[in-house]
Amino acid sequence: MRIKIPPPHSDPRGPQRGWFEVNAPAVLLMPTIFVLFALTIFPFFYSLALSFHKWNMMENVGWKFIGLHNYGRMLFQDSLFWSAVRVSISYLAVTVTAQFTLGLVVALLLNRDLRATGVIRTIVVLPMMATPVAVGLIWRFMYNTDLGMINYLLSVIGINRLDWLGSVKTGFWAVVIVDVWQWTPFMSLILLAALQALPHDLYEAASIEGARWLQAFRLITLPLIRPAVLVALLIRIMDSFKTFDLIFVLTGGGPGATTQVLSMYTYKVGFRQFEMGQASALSFFMLIIVLVIANIFLKMMNGREKPIGKSGA
């Protein structure tokens, strides 16, 4: 019987791993954790603490703890806050409804076998590829009362020129048109992907049974694309609720307060009135609303995915 003698300077228990090999996952994650802490975690808790203090950047006074006063003032004393809430809800309802309706129509059209379908799809999604600031600047020039293309086209057909961005009657709808134009392609893209994933066997069976297109759409298409619809609506509702850059470029919240949504009002309180504590409270109110909306949609999706239990006596 031969006995194997381990070579010199070797450990009979096997090779020992170095410190870096043992701690490599933690070491490699440290830069990401640092960036996450610097850009997300620290600002979150900093602004949360600030929302319970009074601090005006223009005054040579430090933070003053006032508890829930910023939230109470926001909810019970600030009429401009409730005006911004109404504008935000109206803006969200109009834009998301229009985007979903038009996006579904566009998705149904693109789902057909058409010539140059790839080119058409590329053209359709182009608006969402541009940044909101660039889109706002382009449409602001198009809305110009004297030099804008829109007023020129209206004058050609005999309609008087309109002050699109400066009138209380048209300012809100001018911003809505731009938002719908830019983000309808996003809605149509998600719905188109859902439509193309549907099985054709169900439609063939429905046609054999004599179902018309509208019946198949109502009984087959809509139930099957419901998860994609909920995801698209959730994303667009959250984005529309915190829209800032497009409104900032087009109207700045005016004329008056017709386009002053919550994000725009928070900006004005924080960076024009320099009431940073009040602005932090406003931003956390927006965060709570977004979380509530997201939880509602997630429960709707989870409830749809749960199997139907057996009924027992």
N, C-alpha and C positions, 0 to 999 in steps of 0.2 A: 504494500500500500504506500503510495507516494503522498507526501504532504506538500501542498503548495505553499511556498514561502512568499509573502507579499514583498514587492520591490521596496527598496529603501525610500524613506520619506513619504510613504503612502499610508492612508488610514484604512484599516481593515473594515471599518463601518461604511466605507464608500467615500466618494469625493464630497468634500465640504463646499457648500455654496458660499460665495462672498456676500458682504453686506449689501452691495448694490443689487445682486441677483435676488436676495430675499426681499428687499424693499423697493424693487423696481416699479411695481404698480403705483405705490404712493408717490415715489419721486417723479414719475412721468405725469401724474395727475396734478402735481402741485402748481404748475403754471396756470392750468385751467381753473383750479380752485381759487387761485389768487385773482385772476381776471374776473371770475364770477363774483367773488366777494367785493372787488373794487367797483364793479359796474352795476351790480344788482343788489346784493345782500346789504351792504353798508348804506347805499342811498335809500333803500326801502326803510330800514329802521331809523335812519337819520330823519327822513321826512315824516315818519310816523311820530317820532318824538317831537318834531317841530310843530305838528298839527295841534299839540296840546299847549303850545306856548304862543305868546304874542311877540312878534319880532318884525319891526319895520327897518329895512336896510338903510333908509335915509336918515334914521335917527341914531344918534350915538348912544344907544342903549342896548344892552344884551338881551338875551332871552328872558322872558317873564312867564312863569308857569301860570296858566289860567284854566287848566283842566279842560272841560268840554265846552267852554264858552264859544270857541270858533265854530263848533258844530251846532250849538244852539242858535247862535247868531245867523248861521247859514240857513237853518231850517225855519226859524220863526221870525226873523227880523229883516231878511234880505229879499226884497221884492225882485231885484235883478236876477237873483239866483233862480227863483221859480220861473221867471221869464225865460231864462236860458234852458231850464228843464223842459218847458213847453216847446221851445224851438227845437231842442234836441230830439224829443219824441216825434214831433211832426216831421223833421228831416229824416229821421231813421225810418219811420213808417212809409213815407212817400218813396224814398230812394230804394229801399230794399224791396218793396212791393213791385216797383217798376222794373228793377233789375231782374227779379225772379221771373216776372211775366215775359219780358223781352228775351231774357236768357233762355227760357224754356222754348220759346218759339224759334229762336235761332238754332238751338240744339236740335230740335226736331227737323229743321230744314237741312242742317249739315249732316244729319244722320242718314239722309237719303243718298242714293248713288247718283251724284251729279258730276258733270264734267269739271275738271280743274278743282276738285274738292280740296286738295292740299293747298293750293294757292288761296282759295277763298277762306279757308280756316286760318291761314297765316295773316291775311288782311284783317280778319275779324278780331284777332287777339292783339293786334298792334297797339290799340289805345292803352291797354293795361301795362304795356311794357315801358311807357314813358313815366317819368317821375311826376307826382302831383304838382310840384312847383312849376315844372316846365309846362304841364297841361294848363295850369292856372294862368300863366303868363300868355300863352297862345290864345286861350279863350277870352282873356281880358282885352286883348287887342281886337279880337273878332267882335266883342260886345261894344267896342268903342262907338259912341254916339255919332261922331262925324266921319270917322275913317274905317269903322268896322265893316266887315263883309256881310254880317247878318242884317244890319240896317240897310245896306246897299241893296241886298236882295229883296228886302221888304219894300223899299222905295220903287223897285222895278215893277212890282205887282200892285202898286198904288197904296201901300200901307205907310202911315207916318212913322218917322223914326222914333225909336223908344230909347229911353235912358235905362238900359237893362240893369246896370249895377248900382245906379243912383236913385232908383225909385223904390218906394216901399211896396208897390204892387208887383214889381217884377224882380226885385233883388233876390228873394228867396228862391223863386222858380229858376232864375238864371243859374244859381249854384247847383240846384237839383239836376238840371239838364246836363251840366258838365260831369257831375258825379255819376249819373246814370250812363252817360256816354263812355266814361272810362272803365267802369267796373261791371257793366253788363257782360263783356267778354269773359270775365272770370267766372261768372255764374254759368254761362253757356258752356264753358270748357269742362267744368265739373259735371254738369248734367249730360253733356255729350259723352263723356267717359262712362257714365252710368248707363246711358242708353245703348252704347255699343257692347256692353257686357251682358245684356239681357239675352236669354235663350230664345231662339227662333221657334222652337217646337211649340211653345205656348201659343204663339200667334197663328201658327199653322192649324193647331187644334181649334182655336177660336174661330178662324175663318171657315173651317169645316162645319162648325156648329152654327154658322150664319151670323156671327157677331160682326157688327159694323166697326169702322175705325174708332169712332168715339167711344163705343162700349169697350173695345179692347184697350184703349188708352186709359179709361177710367178704372177698369177692373184688373188690368194686368200691369200696364206701364207705371202708373202712379204708385201703386203699392210696392212694386219692386225697386223703384228708384227713391223711395222714401228716405232711406239712410243717407244717400248722397244729397238729397234736398235739405235734410236737417243740418248736415255738415256745412253745406254752402251757405245756408241762412245764418247759422251760428257765426261763421267767419265774417260775413258781411255785416251782420248786426253789430258785432263788436267793433269792427273797423268804422262803420258809420257813426257809432255812438261817440267815438273819440276822434272824429275828423277834425283836423286843425289846419294843415298846410294849404289845402285847396281853398278853404274859406279865408284864410289869412291873406292869400295872394289876390283873390278876387274882390272881396268886399271888406275885409278886416272886421267883420262882425256887423257891419252896417247894411243898408242905411238905417239909422236908429239902432234898434236891436233885433231887426228882422232875421238876421243870419247869425246872431250871437249864440252859438251853441255852448255847452258846458266847458268844452276844452278851450274855446276862445275866451270865455269869461274868466276861467282860471288863469289864463295867460295875462289878461289885463289886470287882475287882482295882484298877481305875483310880480309882474315885470313893468307895470305902469304905476300902480299904487304902492308897490314894494311891500305889501302885506304878506310876507312869506308864510306865516303861520296859518292865515286864512286860506291862502292858495293851497297849502298842503292838505288842509281839511277838505277842500273841494276836490282835490285829486283823489283822496281816499274814498270820498263818496262815489266818484266815478268808478273806482276799482270795485267797490261793493256791488254796484249795479251790474257791472260786467260779470262778476262772479255769480251773481244770482241768475242772470240770463244764461250763462254757460251751464250752470247746474240744472236748470230747467230743461235745456236741450239734451244734456247728457242723460237725464232720467228718461226723457222721451225715447232716446235711442236705445237705452238699456232695456226699457220696458217692452220695446218692440222686438228685441232680440231674444227675450226670455221665452222658453217654450211654454206652451199652454199646458197646465197641469191637468191630471185626470180628476174628474169630478167624483167625489165619493159621497156616499150616503151618510 
